[in-house]
Amino acid sequence: MTTTKQDPIIYRNLIGGEWVEGEELLPVYHKYTGEVIGYVTKASKQVVHDAVSNAYETFKTKKLTTQQRYEILMRAAEIFKERKEELALTIVHEAGKVLKDARAEIDRGIQTFVASAEEAKRICGKGVPIQGQPGEDNKMAFTIRVPVGVVGAITPFNFPFNLTAHKIAPAIAAGNTVVLKPAEVTPIIHMKLVEILMEAGLPGGFVNVVNGLGKETGQYLLEEELVAMYSFTGSAPVGRHIKSTTGIRRVVLELGNNSPNIVHHDVKDLKRAAKLCVTKGYGNSGQACISVQRIYVHEDIYDEFVKEAIEITKTIKVGNPELPDTDVGPMISEQAAIRAENWIKEAKEAGAKVVYGGTREGAILHPTVLTDVTPNMKVVCEEIFAPVISIIKYSDIEDAFKQANHSNLGLQAGIFTSDLNLAMRAAQELEFGGVIINNVSTYRADIMPYGGVKDSGLGKEGPKYAIEDMTEEKIVVIDLEQ
């Protein structure tokens, strides 16, 4: 690790605990000021190959006991706590996330490490009652869980600390090694996370890091046959490419959503529902896979809900993400903000109403409330990934369910109702990996199983569930000689 005279840090690739050169320097920008705050070296195909080979050799020749894995992960969590403010500011600078949300992300990541450490002690198989089969009285069978090997982790920009924790910590807890390919626009927080893991006692080779562009470095990683499993968070098109490239190897894909939330006429607290729907649509500038996007509101309370949504949006403070009271900062790039702004314009031209917001300043898109949208508008049928919510009136709950399900995406959905029967129907009939009752689609506790259906992905995150995907269940049969 070296610094230039101008003092932006150059982060190199990591193989076997040693920092190695790459092909060229890639700048990392402060998302609010636009200044260069660091560099990473782009990994060549050979560097990626060397990283995977080293991870494979480490997996084959070095083992950490369960207790060692637990202690390393717990020690890392303690160091994260000590360096929380530094880590949070790193996220603010390179991701544009507002300070209070960045601090919350570090807190969540710490708990992800703690949960993974605890799960390391709970990995076990189960007994198999084969004696119940004819002629098998003299046999005993049980399963054990063994690590898969090298895990290729490809991480996103929107929650660069916690979502990296969700890949690396369970992989280590399960006894695997990892080759990490960070998001190219937010690599610094990834590198600090890995540095802290090494400080916590993780030996070289258990986590190797290759930086670069997804279409280059990421592709090199996909072509490495020694990788046993891939864990990816990102877009559905890239997820499809990963699935088609990796053959019969396992993949866990978390690919996004255009989250529907239903507010029925019997909602117990309309103001609470409105506040949750609005604020969770704008959090992280709307750049979360489960951000509130589509809000279906019963006609009896529709006007009141829209009025409440506008009033809440007016209170949202937009601007410098380093200020502690800022609610919404810049998006990840000006190009991303322009794309969302164009979707708003297209919707408006097709008859939608912008009842609040809709303006842009550079990479900042001001929180926006839309009404009179139709199902074929991009702001409704695609994932906008921006601080934009669309409020849609319905009269019949069957229609609300139908509209919510009318999507090729299915990560999480929310519904507000006082009717237990309706809530249970929603749990059964909404075609999503998670249904959140009396809260919004954005809700996530980091220990719960998290993953989608349809084009929202395959497999589950959450330490316990990730470890199941990162281990093989092996059957053991003992023939008891008579």
N, C-alpha and C positions, 0 to 999 in steps of 0.2 A: 504494500500500500504506500503510495507516494503522493506528494502534493506539488503542484506547479507553483511558480513564483507568484502567480495571481491568486493562489490559494484555493481554487476549486479542486476538490479531491479527485484523483483518478482511481477508480475502482477496477481492479483487474479480475480476470476469471480465476476461479479457485479449483485446484485439482489436488487431491491428496493432502490438503492442509497448506499447500503452497500457492502463492499468487503467480499467475502466468500471463504472458502477453497475449494480445489479440491482434486482429488485422488492422484495425483503425479505432480512433476514438469517436464515441458517440456522445454528443452533448446532452445534458439533462437540464431542463429549463425550470425556473421558478414560474409557476403557472399564473401568478398574479402580476409580477413585474416583467416577466419575459427574459430576465437575465440568466446567464449560464451559471449554475450552482455546482456543477460537477461533470465528470465524464465517466463512461464505462468503456472498456475495450471490447470490441466486437469479436466473438469467438469464431474462428475458422472451422471448417468441417473437421480438420484434424484435431483441433482443440476439443470439440464436442466428442469426437471418438475417444480421445485420451481420457476425458472426464468420465465417460460411460465405462470404459475399460477399467479405470481406477476404482470406480464404484463397485463394479462387478468383482474385481479382485479383492477388494475390501470385504465385500459380503461373504466371499468364499473363505477368506483366511482369518478374519478378525470377528470376534463376537463380543457383544456387550451383554452382561447378565441382566436379568430383569431389574434387579436392584440398581445397577449402574444406569440403566436407561431412565428409571424413575428419578434418581438423584440428579442426573444431568438436566432433565427437563424441568425439575423443580428449581434447580439452581439458576437456570436460564430465566425462569419466571421471576425470581427474586431480583436478578440484574435488570430485567425489563422494568420492574417497579422503581428501582433506583434511578434509572435513566429515562423515566416516563416522559418528562418534559422535552428532553432532547429528541426522543423518538417521535413524539407528537408534532413537534415543529418541523421535523423532516417530512412528515406526511403533508403538513400544511404547505410547505414550500414546493415539493415536487408533484403533489396531487391536486393542490388547490382546495383541499378540504378545510372547512372552518375549524378553528382551534378546539372548540368544545367537542366537536364530533371526532376530531383526531385523538383527543385525550380518551374519549369513550372507546375508540377503536383499540387503543393500546390496552385499556382495561379488559376488553373482551379477549384480545389476543393472549393476555396473561392467563385468563381463565381457560382458554383453549389448551394452553400448555399444561396447566395444572390438571385438567380433566384427562388429557392424554397420558400424563405421568401416572395418574391413578388407574387408568385403563390398562396400562402396561402390566399391572399386577393381577389383572382379571382375565387374561387371555387363556382360554381353556377349551377343550373339546367336550364331548358328551358320551355317555354310554349308549350302545346300540343293542337292543334286546334280540339278538339273532337266535337265541335259544327258543324263541317262539316259532321258528320255522322247523318243519319236519326234518329230522336227521341232524340237527345242529346242537344237540344237547351238550356236547363235549367241547364247545367253542365259546370263546369270550371275545367281544368286540367293543371297541371304543374309538373315538376320533380324537385327533390332536390338531392344533392349528399351528402352522409353520409360516414364516415370512415368505413373501413371493420372490424377493430379490431386489433388483434395482427398480426404483420408482422414478419415473420421469414426471416432474411437477412443473406445469406451465401455468403461471399465475397472472391475475388481472391487475389493472391500475386502480380500480375503484375502492377496494379495501386491501391495499397492498400488504399490510401487516397481518391482519387477522386471517385473511384467506390464504396467505402463505403459511401461517401457523396451522391452519386446518389441513394442510397437505404434509408439511414437514414433521410436525409433532406426532401425529398418529403413525407415520411411516417409521420414525425412530422408535416409538413405543412398541411397534410390532416387530422390531428387529431387522428392518430393511435398511438399505442405503438409498440415497436420493441424488439425482441430478436435477438441479433447479434451474429453470429458465425464467427469469423475472420479466415482467412487463417492461418494455424498453423505455416507456415514458416515466416510470416510477421505480428505477432499480436501486436507488440508494437505501431506502428503508429495508429492502430485501437483504442487501449486503450487510447492513448493521445487524439485522436479525441473525444472520449466519455467523458474523463475527462474535456476537454474544454467546451463541451456542458453543463456539470453540473455546471462548473464555470460561464457559461453564463446564468444560471438560470433555466435550465431544471430540473424539480422535479424528485426525485427518482421514478423508476418504468416505466418511459416513454421509457428508453432504458436500457435493461438488457444485459449482455454480458456473453457468455459461451465459454470458450476456449477448444481446444482439437483437435483431429484428425477428419478429415471429415467422415471417415468410422465408427467412434464411436460416437463422440459428434454430428456430423451432422445428423447421423441416429437417434439418440435420439430425436433431434429436429423435424425430419420428422414424428415421431410417436406421437407427441403431438397434440391431436385433437382440442385443444383450439386455435391453430394457424390458422388464417383465410386465410392467403396468404403467399406464399413464393416467394422471389426474389433471384435468384441465377445467378452468373456469373462463368463459368468454362467450363468443357469439355462436349461434347455431350453425352458420355456414362453416366456420372453422371446426366446430365439433364434428360435423359430418365428414370433413376432410380427415380429421384424426381417426375417426372410426373406420373410414374406408382404407386408410393407409396402414393401420396397425394390425390388420388381419384378425387372428383369433386371440391375440393378447388382450388382457383385460383393460378396460378404460372406465374411468368415472368422469362423467361430463356434466357440468353445471352450466346451463346455456342461456338463462335469462327468461323473461316473461313480459307480458303487457298487463300487469296485475289488475284484475277486476275486484271491486269491493261493492257489496250490496248493502244499502241502508233501507231496511223495511220500515213500514209505517208504525210498527210497534216498538221501535227502538226506545230503550229506556231513557237515554240521555242524548238528545240530538246534538247539543253543543259539544259534548265529548266526542261523539262520532265524527262531527265535522272537523274538530281540531285535529284528531288523529289522522283522518283522511288527507287533510290539507298539508299538515306539517310533514307527514311521512311521504307525501308526494314531492316535496321540495328538498328533503334532507339529502346531503351530499350532492346538491344540485340535480336531484333526480337520477343520479348515476348509480343506482343499485338495482340488482336483478329483480327485487321484489318491491320496488318503489310503487306506491299507489299511482295508477295511471287512469283506469276507467272506474268511474263511480256511478253505480246505478242506484237512483234514489226514487222511492215510491212517490207517485204524483201528489199524494196528500201532504207530503212534507217537502216537496221539491223546492218550492219558492223560498221557504224558510232556510233550507239547506244552502241554496245558492247564495242567498244574502249573507249567511253566516260565513261561507267559504270566502267571499270577497272581503268581509271585515277582517277575517284572520289573515288573509294574504296581505292586506294593507299593513299589518304589524310586522311583517317579515323584514328584517334588516339585511340589506344586500351590500356587499363590498369587500373590503380587505379581509381575507380569511384569518389573518393573524390577530385581529381584534377579538377579544373574548366574547363580545355580545353580537358578533356577526352570525347570521343564520344561513345565508347563502353566499357562496363565493363563486369563483370562476369555474367553468366546466374544464375538462381536461385539455381542451384546445379551442382556439377560435373557430377552427373548421367544424368541430363538433357542435358548437353553439350556432353557427351559420346553418348547418344541416337541420337542426331542430327548428330554428326560426323559419326556414323554408317550408317545413312541414306545417307550421302554424299558418303561414301565408296560403298554402295550398288548401288547407281546411277552410280558411276564411273565404277564399274565392269560391269554394263549393257550397257555401251557405252556413258555415259555423260562425258563432259569435265569440269574439274575444271580449269577455266581460271584465277582465282585469289583466294587466300585464301585456306580454307579447313583444316587449322591446328588448333590444340587445345592445350591449356596450362591449365591444371586443369579445373576450371569451365569457363574459357574464351575460346569461340570459335571465331576464327578470322573471320571477315566478308568475305563472300564467294560468288563468282559469278560462276554460272553453265550455260553451254550451251549444246546443243544436247541432251536435256532430252526428255523423252517420257511420254505420259499421265499416264501410269501405274506405274511410279516410285513414291515412297513415297514422295519425295521432291516436287512432282507436285500434286498428288491426295490426299494427307493428309495434315494436318496442321503441318508444321515443327516447328513453335514457336521458331525460332532461327534466327541469323543474316545470312540468306542464301536466295539469290534470283536466280531464274531460268529465263533465257532469251530465248524466243521461237519465231522462225521465222514463219510468215504467209504471204500468198499472197492474200488471199481473205477475206474480212471482214466477210462474212458469216461463214467462217471456224473459224475465231477468236471468234465470238459470240458463236459458237457451242462448242469450246474448253473451253471458259470461263464458260459456263453453265454446262459443263460436270463434275458435282461435286454434292455430297449430301449436300454441305454447301452453304450458300447464305446470308452472312451478308452485305458486301459492295464490290463494284467493281469501278474501275476508267477507264476513257477513255480520251485520248488526241486527239482532232480533231478540225479543223477549219470549218467543215461542220455542220451547224446547223441541217440539216435534219438527218444526221448520228447521231448526239448527241441525238436527240429526239428518233430516233429508238433505240439507246442504252438504253435510259431511259425506253422504253417500253419492249424491248426484253431481256435484261440482267436480269436473275432470282435472284435478290438480294434485300435485304431490303433497300439498298441505292445505288444509282448510282451517282458517283462524276465525273462531266464533267470538263476537263482541270485541274484536280488535281488528287491526288491518292486516293486509297481506304482507306488510313489511316486518311483522313480528318474527323474531328468530332468537331462540335461546341456543347457545352454542353447543349444548350437549344433546340437542334433539336431532332426530334424523331429518336431514334437509336435502331434498332433491326433487326433481320434477318428472313429469310424464310427457308424452308426445315429443315435440321438438325442444322441450326444456331440459332434456338430458337423460342420463343413465346413472344408476348408483346413488349412494347417499354420502353426504358429509355429516360431521358430528363425530367426535373421536371414537366412540364405541362402534359406530356403524362404518366409519372409514377403515378402522382396523379389521373389520370383517372382510372388506374388499381387499385389504392389503395383506391378507393371510390366506393360505390354502388350507382347507379342511381335509385332512388325510385320515383314511380309515386304517385301523390296526386290528388284525384278527389273530387271536392266539388259539391254536389247536391244542387242547389239553389232552395229552396222550393218556390213554387208559391202560 
